[in-house]
């Protein structure tokens, strides 16, 4: 379960999140993601193809 993540403002809006996401899933599997979600996080999850079944 991913309950919290903070990305430094310098790296927000860049590719860091999408670059490290496959490594997170390789290490921890297809985990659930707990909200609430900011608008930018919703966009990032959508861009990664995260389905509603994983969002809690």
C-alpha positions in Angstrom: 0.0 0.0 0.0 1.4 3.4 -1.0 0.0 5.7 1.6 2.2 8.8 1.2 4.8 10.2 -1.3 6.5 13.5 -1.5 8.4 14.7 -4.5 10.7 17.7 -4.3 9.2 20.7 -6.1 12.3 20.8 -8.4 11.3 17.3 -9.7 7.6 17.8 -9.9 6.2 17.9 -13.4 9.2 16.1 -14.7 9.7 12.5 -15.6 11.1 11.3 -12.3 7.9 9.8 -11.1 7.3 7.9 -14.3 10.9 6.7 -14.4 10.9 5.3 -10.9 7.4 3.8 -11.0 8.4 0.6 -12.8 11.1 0.0 -10.2 8.6 0.5 -7.3 6.3 -2.1 -8.9 9.1 -4.5 -9.6 10.2 -4.3 -5.9 6.7 -4.2 -4.2 4.3 -5.6 -6.8 1.1 -3.9 -8.0 0.2 -2.2 -4.7 -2.8 -0.2 -3.8 -2.6 3.6 -3.6 -4.4 5.4 -0.8 -5.9 8.9 -1.4 -6.6 11.7 -1.2 -4.9 12.5 -4.5 -3.9 16.0 -5.6 -4.8 16.9 -9.2 -1.2 16.5 -10.4 -1.1 13.0 -8.7 -4.4 12.0 -10.4 -2.8 13.0 -13.8 0.4 11.1 -13.0 -1.5 8.0 -12.1 -3.7 8.2 -15.2 -0.6 8.7 -17.4 0.8 5.5 -15.8 -2.3 3.6 -16.5 -3.2 2.9 -12.9 -6.7 1.6 -12.7 -9.4 2.5 -10.2 -9.1 -1.0 -8.8 -5.8 0.0 -7.2 -6.9 3.4 -5.9 -8.3 3.4 -2.4 
